[in-house]
Amino acid sequence: MFDKILIANRGEIAIRIIRACRELGIKTVAVYSDADRTSLHVAMADEAYNIGPPPPTESYLSIEKIISVAKRSGADAIHPGYGFLSENHLFAEACEREGIVFIGPSSEAIRLMGDKITARRIAQEARVPLVPGSDGAVSDVEAEVIAKKIGYPVMIKASAGGGGKGMRLVRREEDFKSSLRMARSEARSAFGDDSVYIEKFIERPRHVEIQIIGDAYGNILHLFERECSIQRRHQKVIEEAPSPAISPRTRKRMGEVAVRVAKAVSYRGAGTVEFILDQNENFYFLEMNTRIQVEHPVTEMITGFDIVKWMIRIAAGEKLTLTQEDISIRGHAIECRVYAEDPERNFLPSPGKLEYVRTPGGPGIRDDSSIYSGCEITPFYDPMLSKLIAWADTREEAIKKMRNALREYIVLGVKTNIGFLRRVMENEEFIKGEFDTGFIDRHPELLSPSVDTQNLEPALVAAAVAMKDSTKKEEGKTEQGPVSYWKLFGRKIAVMRNQLI
Amino acid sequence: MMLTFKFRDQIYRVSMEEGDQTEIEIESKRIPLEFRKIDGNFYSIIVEGKSIGAGILRKGRNIQVFIDGDLFEFEAISERERAKAKGGASGTQEIKAPMPSRVVKILKREDEEVEEGEGVIVIEAMKMESELKSPMEGKIREVRVKEGDTVESGVVLVVISPNEASQ
């Protein structure tokens, strides 16, 4: 087993990995940019090193800096988390070259699956169903011809894409040119590559994905599916497992197909095979993510399988001790991603200082977050504040738990999507499990609280209390604080050092 | 003490009296009230046996109240401002940068006409592009930025004036 692991990430996932390392008795090394000196992952790790200015390209995306910290600190492995360098095959390659273990698949598997067009070809060879579309990147002219041939609506997608960036839905031929321009421009600024491909758009699709895990000895298991259809701007906000939309038969077939895709690239570590599901339970391969997913906790909750710990064990050369038959689904789990964003302004990010945070709790509630009262949400990184996860015996109970947990959550200082998430948990269609990726667009009423809400009166009372309490504070604000113990402590250390010298 | 709050363009008046006990009057109902700050910005308020747990943050005249997962943003306004607010708007409207961002594309030029809800400018923040739309039908009077500019939150990007016909 490893002695020390460097975590090339920040935020909640860095903390999730630190916790897994602690349980395995492994020391942890954090890296941080100038904007993250006061981030929680830094305080929680055993060692921490600054890797430069806030823009990711100068810190968290710098292969050179991260490898150099790994060597300096004597880390024998690197966990990349999600985002940043996690799906960069050059980074995995650099680790391989330097004799540092990259906790994830081979650089080769990352490279093959990272290119969406190659991934499609591999899936095709593995007899995996595919959505009709262009065979690879296309020129502007080709794009329009293919779009016309497969018929509108079509999707334009960035070849190097992910997370909804560089992606556009086009319903009418006359909108095609402008959408193509937007998609290319977004792809260029997000990935430095503006090549795009075209795909048939499936009406009222669901997004369902299979978690897989493979060891270095060719054993690959699937850990069932996650339903990720509740999306805004093509990015997931609510995920759950199992999916309320598929039959046990489809579940079994989907799992088998996902394992087949993973086997085609001799996959090692945790990965996700994403599918699009139509209204008749037909599913088509979308892409494979060669990293830990944001939404992995829902799978952990229903299977009891600790994915992050197993990623580390597998990277250290351990064999999977379970077989497919050992893994079963118990209960139901839902995850809500809490973001600093404004649902009323098209989910625009809302960076700023979190003046106050109060976190929910209780049986079956898990809060994977990195926030605290007083922490700063900077505009440099993803504005996710927390992943709130609820587990219960049934889906209905899990929804109730989530609804209550969201009512307990308090975040002051920035706008959040907490109220929006709670309203989704109260929505009839969601409760019935009848939804698809267009859910949010079809329910604009969920974006803002109705004005005749029953909480307006209590809120007014609270506002009056705010006015009164702050006036009172200003009156009695002259007393001197107690002697700082930190100062005394500092002096004591200084004195002791002098004696030693 | 008479307090006036604005919430989504609606005015609400709350009167708060202090004797042996704090009392609150909402829409001519007088209710006794008691409150304690219990943790940071978290308050426990009891109104006739009804308990309210709320996160409260005051920044000058802006008050954020967080109850049951919903954020209520109030603006405390004085009597004088209330009278002035009845005056009415001058006609032009501004599109401001909602957060620190970069101008990616300007979709409308000066003197071009726009519909309400039509995209005027594309900005990028946190690696996400978003299109800012015109709040009204009219004509672009002024574009104050150019593509590639980095702007701070609140900076006016575009000024829109009403069409002559509609004036």
Interface residues (C-beta under 8 A of the other chain):
Chain A: K165 M182 S185 E186 S189 A190 R233 D342 R345 N346 L348 P349 S350 P351 E355 Y356 R358 S373 P379 F380 Y381 D382 P383 L406 R407 Y409 I410 V411 L412 G413 K415 T416 I418 G419 L421 R422 P449 V451 T453 N455 L456 E457 P458 A459 L460 V461 A462 A463 A464 V465 A466 M467 K468 D469 S470
Chain B: M1 L3 F5 F7 R8 Q10 Y12 V14 M16 T22 I24 I26 L33 F35 K37 D39 G40 N41 F42 Y43 I45 V47 K50 I52 A54 G55 I56 L57 R58 I63 Q64 V65 F66 I67 D68 G69 D70 L71 F72 F74 A76 P98 M99 P100 V104 K105 V122 E124 A125 M126 K127 M128 E129 S130
